[in-house]
Every structure is written in structure tokens, then in C-alpha cells.
Amino acid sequence: MDFEFRSRDAIMTYFIRKLRLYRIARSIDKATLMSPDRLLTVWPLMA
């Protein structure tokens, strides 16, 4: 029971992280479309 709950919690955090990275990537794409040199300032934050 405890293991099942823990694995479910881990799966939830995994999907939340994926969604957050997806949103960050989309905002970076929008910023890059507006000004390409801004990618140089945003990219080190992702790495």
C-alpha cells in the first residue's frame, strides 16, 4: 500500500515536471521567434 502510494506520487511529480519543461520550452520558442539572440541568455538556465 505504501509502495503503491509512493510510486503514484512519483509518477505525478514526473508528469508535473514534464508539463513544466514543456511550458518553459514553449515560452522559449516564443521568445526566440521574437528575438533570436535572447536564446543565448535563456539556454544556460535549461542546461
N, CA, C and O atoms as a CHARMM CRD file, in Angstrom:
* protein
*
  188
    1    1 MET  N      0.83500  -1.20000   0.00000 PROA 1      0.00000
    2    1 MET  CA     0.00000   0.00000   0.00000 PROA 1      0.00000
    3    1 MET  C      0.87800   1.26200   0.00000 PROA 1      0.00000
    4    1 MET  O      0.66500   2.18300  -0.78800 PROA 1      0.00000
    5    2 ASP  N      1.85700   1.27700   0.89400 PROA 2      0.00000
    6    2 ASP  CA     2.72700   2.45000   0.97300 PROA 2      0.00000
    7    2 ASP  C      3.55500   2.58800  -0.29900 PROA 2      0.00000
    8    2 ASP  O      3.77100   3.69500  -0.79200 PROA 2      0.00000
    9    3 PHE  N      4.01600   1.45500  -0.82600 PROA 3      0.00000
   10    3 PHE  CA     4.82000   1.48900  -2.04900 PROA 3      0.00000
   11    3 PHE  C      3.97200   1.96400  -3.23000 PROA 3      0.00000
   12    3 PHE  O      4.44400   2.72500  -4.07500 PROA 3      0.00000
   13    4 GLU  N      2.73400   1.51500  -3.28300 PROA 4      0.00000
   14    4 GLU  CA     1.85400   1.91700  -4.38300 PROA 4      0.00000
   15    4 GLU  C      1.60300   3.42300  -4.34000 PROA 4      0.00000
   16    4 GLU  O      1.62100   4.09700  -5.36900 PROA 4      0.00000
   17    5 PHE  N      1.36900   3.93600  -3.14100 PROA 5      0.00000
   18    5 PHE  CA     1.12900   5.37300  -2.99300 PROA 5      0.00000
   19    5 PHE  C      2.38400   6.16400  -3.36300 PROA 5      0.00000
   20    5 PHE  O      2.30100   7.22000  -3.99100 PROA 5      0.00000
   21    6 ARG  N      3.54000   5.64400  -2.97000 PROA 6      0.00000
   22    6 ARG  CA     4.78900   6.34300  -3.25900 PROA 6      0.00000
   23    6 ARG  C      5.06200   6.36300  -4.76600 PROA 6      0.00000
   24    6 ARG  O      5.48400   7.38300  -5.31000 PROA 6      0.00000
   25    7 SER  N      4.82300   5.23800  -5.43300 PROA 7      0.00000
   26    7 SER  CA     5.06200   5.18500  -6.87500 PROA 7      0.00000
   27    7 SER  C      4.07800   6.10100  -7.60900 PROA 7      0.00000
   28    7 SER  O      4.44000   6.74100  -8.59600 PROA 7      0.00000
   29    8 ARG  N      2.83800   6.15900  -7.12500 PROA 8      0.00000
   30    8 ARG  CA     1.85600   7.03800  -7.75500 PROA 8      0.00000
   31    8 ARG  C      2.28200   8.49700  -7.58400 PROA 8      0.00000
   32    8 ARG  O      2.14400   9.30100  -8.50600 PROA 8      0.00000
   33    9 ASP  N      2.79900   8.83300  -6.40600 PROA 9      0.00000
   34    9 ASP  CA     3.26400  10.18900  -6.15500 PROA 9      0.00000
   35    9 ASP  C      4.45000  10.51500  -7.06100 PROA 9      0.00000
   36    9 ASP  O      4.55800  11.62900  -7.57400 PROA 9      0.00000
   37   10 ALA  N      5.33800   9.54100  -7.25600 PROA 10     0.00000
   38   10 ALA  CA     6.49600   9.75600  -8.12100 PROA 10     0.00000
   39   10 ALA  C      6.05200   9.97000  -9.56800 PROA 10     0.00000
   40   10 ALA  O      6.61800  10.80300 -10.27600 PROA 10     0.00000
   41   11 ILE  N      5.04100   9.22000 -10.00500 PROA 11     0.00000
   42   11 ILE  CA     4.52500   9.38300 -11.36600 PROA 11     0.00000
   43   11 ILE  C      3.90200  10.76800 -11.53300 PROA 11     0.00000
   44   11 ILE  O      4.07400  11.40800 -12.57000 PROA 11     0.00000
   45   12 MET  N      3.18100  11.22800 -10.51200 PROA 12     0.00000
   46   12 MET  CA     2.56400  12.54900 -10.57500 PROA 12     0.00000
   47   12 MET  C      3.62800  13.63800 -10.67500 PROA 12     0.00000
   48   12 MET  O      3.50700  14.55200 -11.49100 PROA 12     0.00000
   49   13 THR  N      4.66800  13.54600  -9.85000 PROA 13     0.00000
   50   13 THR  CA     5.72800  14.55800  -9.89600 PROA 13     0.00000
   51   13 THR  C      6.44500  14.50500 -11.24300 PROA 13     0.00000
   52   13 THR  O      6.86900  15.53700 -11.76400 PROA 13     0.00000
   53   14 TYR  N      6.58100  13.30100 -11.80700 PROA 14     0.00000
   54   14 TYR  CA     7.23300  13.15600 -13.11500 PROA 14     0.00000
   55   14 TYR  C      6.44100  13.89300 -14.19900 PROA 14     0.00000
   56   14 TYR  O      7.01000  14.62100 -15.01200 PROA 14     0.00000
   57   15 PHE  N      5.11200  13.68800 -14.19700 PROA 15     0.00000
   58   15 PHE  CA     4.29000  14.34200 -15.20400 PROA 15     0.00000
   59   15 PHE  C      4.25700  15.84800 -15.00000 PROA 15     0.00000
   60   15 PHE  O      4.23400  16.60700 -15.96900 PROA 15     0.00000
   61   16 ILE  N      4.25500  16.29000 -13.73000 PROA 16     0.00000
   62   16 ILE  CA     4.25900  17.72700 -13.45100 PROA 16     0.00000
   63   16 ILE  C      5.55000  18.35100 -13.96300 PROA 16     0.00000
   64   16 ILE  O      5.54100  19.44900 -14.52000 PROA 16     0.00000
   65   17 ARG  N      6.66500  17.64300 -13.76900 PROA 17     0.00000
   66   17 ARG  CA     7.94200  18.16100 -14.27200 PROA 17     0.00000
   67   17 ARG  C      7.93500  18.22000 -15.79100 PROA 17     0.00000
   68   17 ARG  O      8.42600  19.18300 -16.38000 PROA 17     0.00000
   69   18 LYS  N      7.37600  17.19000 -16.42900 PROA 18     0.00000
   70   18 LYS  CA     7.30300  17.17000 -17.88700 PROA 18     0.00000
   71   18 LYS  C      6.47500  18.35200 -18.39200 PROA 18     0.00000
   72   18 LYS  O      6.85900  19.01900 -19.35300 PROA 18     0.00000
   73   19 LEU  N      5.34400  18.60600 -17.74300 PROA 19     0.00000
   74   19 LEU  CA     4.47600  19.70300 -18.15700 PROA 19     0.00000
   75   19 LEU  C      5.18400  21.03800 -17.97700 PROA 19     0.00000
   76   19 LEU  O      5.08300  21.92600 -18.82400 PROA 19     0.00000
   77   20 ARG  N      5.90600  21.17200 -16.85400 PROA 20     0.00000
   78   20 ARG  CA     6.61000  22.42600 -16.59300 PROA 20     0.00000
   79   20 ARG  C      7.70000  22.65800 -17.64800 PROA 20     0.00000
   80   20 ARG  O      7.85500  23.77200 -18.14800 PROA 20     0.00000
   81   21 LEU  N      8.45600  21.59900 -17.98600 PROA 21     0.00000
   82   21 LEU  CA     9.50200  21.72300 -19.00900 PROA 21     0.00000
   83   21 LEU  C      8.88400  22.05900 -20.36100 PROA 21     0.00000
   84   21 LEU  O      9.45300  22.82100 -21.14200 PROA 21     0.00000
   85   22 TYR  N      7.69700  21.47500 -20.63400 PROA 22     0.00000
   86   22 TYR  CA     7.02000  21.74200 -21.90000 PROA 22     0.00000
   87   22 TYR  C      6.61500  23.21500 -21.99600 PROA 22     0.00000
   88   22 TYR  O      6.77500  23.84800 -23.03900 PROA 22     0.00000
   89   23 ARG  N      6.08800  23.74700 -20.89100 PROA 23     0.00000
   90   23 ARG  CA     5.69400  25.15800 -20.88800 PROA 23     0.00000
   91   23 ARG  C      6.90600  26.06300 -21.04800 PROA 23     0.00000
   92   23 ARG  O      6.85500  27.05100 -21.78100 PROA 23     0.00000
   93   24 ILE  N      8.00600  25.72800 -20.35800 PROA 24     0.00000
   94   24 ILE  CA     9.23200  26.52800 -20.46700 PROA 24     0.00000
   95   24 ILE  C      9.74200  26.49800 -21.90300 PROA 24     0.00000
   96   24 ILE  O     10.16200  27.52300 -22.44000 PROA 24     0.00000
   97   25 ALA  N      9.70400  25.31900 -22.52300 PROA 25     0.00000
   98   25 ALA  CA    10.17900  25.20100 -23.90000 PROA 25     0.00000
   99   25 ALA  C      9.31600  26.02700 -24.84200 PROA 25     0.00000
  100   25 ALA  O      9.83400  26.64400 -25.77300 PROA 25     0.00000
  101   26 ARG  N      8.00200  26.04700 -24.61300 PROA 26     0.00000
  102   26 ARG  CA     7.11900  26.82600 -25.48500 PROA 26     0.00000
  103   26 ARG  C      7.37100  28.31200 -25.31100 PROA 26     0.00000
  104   26 ARG  O      7.39200  29.05100 -26.29500 PROA 26     0.00000
  105   27 SER  N      7.56100  28.76600 -24.08000 PROA 27     0.00000
  106   27 SER  CA     7.83400  30.18800 -23.86000 PROA 27     0.00000
  107   27 SER  C      9.17400  30.56900 -24.47500 PROA 27     0.00000
  108   27 SER  O      9.32800  31.66900 -25.00500 PROA 27     0.00000
  109   28 ILE  N     10.15300  29.64800 -24.40300 PROA 28     0.00000
  110   28 ILE  CA    11.45800  29.90700 -25.02300 PROA 28     0.00000
  111   28 ILE  C     11.29800  30.00000 -26.54100 PROA 28     0.00000
  112   28 ILE  O     11.93200  30.83300 -27.18800 PROA 28     0.00000
  113   29 ASP  N     10.44500  29.13800 -27.10500 PROA 29     0.00000
  114   29 ASP  CA    10.21000  29.18900 -28.55100 PROA 29     0.00000
  115   29 ASP  C      9.60900  30.53400 -28.95400 PROA 29     0.00000
  116   29 ASP  O     10.00900  31.11800 -29.96200 PROA 29     0.00000
  117   30 LYS  N      8.65200  31.02500 -28.16900 PROA 30     0.00000
  118   30 LYS  CA     8.03400  32.31700 -28.47700 PROA 30     0.00000
  119   30 LYS  C      9.06600  33.43200 -28.37700 PROA 30     0.00000
  120   30 LYS  O      9.11600  34.30900 -29.24000 PROA 30     0.00000
  121   31 ALA  N      9.88800  33.40700 -27.33600 PROA 31     0.00000
  122   31 ALA  CA    10.90800  34.43900 -27.16000 PROA 31     0.00000
  123   31 ALA  C     11.93200  34.38000 -28.28400 PROA 31     0.00000
  124   31 ALA  O     12.42000  35.41200 -28.74500 PROA 31     0.00000
  125   32 THR  N     12.25500  33.16300 -28.72300 PROA 32     0.00000
  126   32 THR  CA    13.23800  33.01400 -29.79700 PROA 32     0.00000
  127   32 THR  C     12.67400  33.54000 -31.11800 PROA 32     0.00000
  128   32 THR  O     13.40700  34.10400 -31.93100 PROA 32     0.00000
  129   33 LEU  N     11.37800  33.35500 -31.32600 PROA 33     0.00000
  130   33 LEU  CA    10.77300  33.87400 -32.55100 PROA 33     0.00000
  131   33 LEU  C     10.82000  35.39900 -32.56200 PROA 33     0.00000
  132   33 LEU  O     10.98700  36.01600 -33.61400 PROA 33     0.00000
  133   34 MET  N     10.67200  35.99900 -31.38900 PROA 34     0.00000
  134   34 MET  CA    10.67900  37.45600 -31.30100 PROA 34     0.00000
  135   34 MET  C     12.09900  38.01100 -31.41500 PROA 34     0.00000
  136   34 MET  O     12.32800  38.97100 -32.15000 PROA 34     0.00000
  137   35 SER  N     13.06100  37.41100 -30.69000 PROA 35     0.00000
  138   35 SER  CA    14.45000  37.88200 -30.75700 PROA 35     0.00000
  139   35 SER  C     15.39300  36.69100 -30.61900 PROA 35     0.00000
  140   35 SER  O     15.48800  36.11200 -29.53700 PROA 35     0.00000
  141   36 PRO  N     16.08500  36.31600 -31.68000 PROA 36     0.00000
  142   36 PRO  CA    16.93600  35.11400 -31.66800 PROA 36     0.00000
  143   36 PRO  C     18.08100  35.17800 -30.67000 PROA 36     0.00000
  144   36 PRO  O     18.46500  34.14900 -30.11500 PROA 36     0.00000
  145   37 ASP  N     18.63700  36.36800 -30.42700 PROA 37     0.00000
  146   37 ASP  CA    19.79500  36.43900 -29.53400 PROA 37     0.00000
  147   37 ASP  C     19.40700  36.25000 -28.07400 PROA 37     0.00000
  148   37 ASP  O     20.27600  36.09000 -27.21700 PROA 37     0.00000
  149   38 ARG  N     18.11500  36.26700 -27.78800 PROA 38     0.00000
  150   38 ARG  CA    17.67900  36.06100 -26.41100 PROA 38     0.00000
  151   38 ARG  C     17.86700  34.59800 -25.99800 PROA 38     0.00000
  152   38 ARG  O     17.93000  34.28900 -24.80800 PROA 38     0.00000
  153   39 LEU  N     17.95600  33.71300 -26.97000 PROA 39     0.00000
  154   39 LEU  CA    18.15800  32.29300 -26.68200 PROA 39     0.00000
  155   39 LEU  C     19.46800  32.07700 -25.92900 PROA 39     0.00000
  156   39 LEU  O     19.57100  31.16700 -25.10600 PROA 39     0.00000
  157   40 LEU  N     20.46300  32.90800 -26.20800 PROA 40     0.00000
  158   40 LEU  CA    21.76200  32.76500 -25.54300 PROA 40     0.00000
  159   40 LEU  C     21.64700  33.05600 -24.05200 PROA 40     0.00000
  160   40 LEU  O     22.42000  32.51600 -23.26100 PROA 40     0.00000
  161   41 THR  N     20.68900  33.90500 -23.65000 PROA 41     0.00000
  162   41 THR  CA    20.54000  34.22200 -22.23400 PROA 41     0.00000
  163   41 THR  C     19.64300  33.21200 -21.53400 PROA 41     0.00000
  164   41 THR  O     19.77900  32.99100 -20.33100 PROA 41     0.00000
  165   42 VAL  N     18.72700  32.59700 -22.27900 PROA 42     0.00000
  166   42 VAL  CA    17.78100  31.66100 -21.65600 PROA 42     0.00000
  167   42 VAL  C     18.31900  30.24000 -21.63500 PROA 42     0.00000
  168   42 VAL  O     18.01400  29.48000 -20.71600 PROA 42     0.00000
  169   43 TRP  N     19.11100  29.87000 -22.62700 PROA 43     0.00000
  170   43 TRP  CA    19.53800  28.47400 -22.74900 PROA 43     0.00000
  171   43 TRP  C     20.34900  27.95700 -21.56400 PROA 43     0.00000
  172   43 TRP  O     20.11600  26.82300 -21.14700 PROA 43     0.00000
  173   44 PRO  N     21.30800  28.73200 -20.98200 PROA 44     0.00000
  174   44 PRO  CA    22.06000  28.21200 -19.82100 PROA 44     0.00000
  175   44 PRO  C     21.15900  27.84800 -18.64300 PROA 44     0.00000
  176   44 PRO  O     21.53200  27.00600 -17.82500 PROA 44     0.00000
  177   45 LEU  N     19.99100  28.45900 -18.54100 PROA 45     0.00000
  178   45 LEU  CA    19.07500  28.12200 -17.44900 PROA 45     0.00000
  179   45 LEU  C     18.49800  26.72400 -17.63400 PROA 45     0.00000
  180   45 LEU  O     18.18700  26.04300 -16.65800 PROA 45     0.00000
  181   46 MET  N     18.35500  26.29700 -18.88800 PROA 46     0.00000
  182   46 MET  CA    17.78200  24.98100 -19.14700 PROA 46     0.00000
  183   46 MET  C     18.80600  23.86900 -18.92800 PROA 46     0.00000
  184   46 MET  O     18.45200  22.78000 -18.47700 PROA 46     0.00000
  185   47 ALA  N     20.06700  24.13700 -19.24300 PROA 47     0.00000
  186   47 ALA  CA    21.10300  23.11000 -19.14400 PROA 47     0.00000
  187   47 ALA  C     21.41000  22.77100 -17.68700 PROA 47     0.00000
  188   47 ALA  O     22.26100  21.92400 -17.41700 PROA 47     0.00000
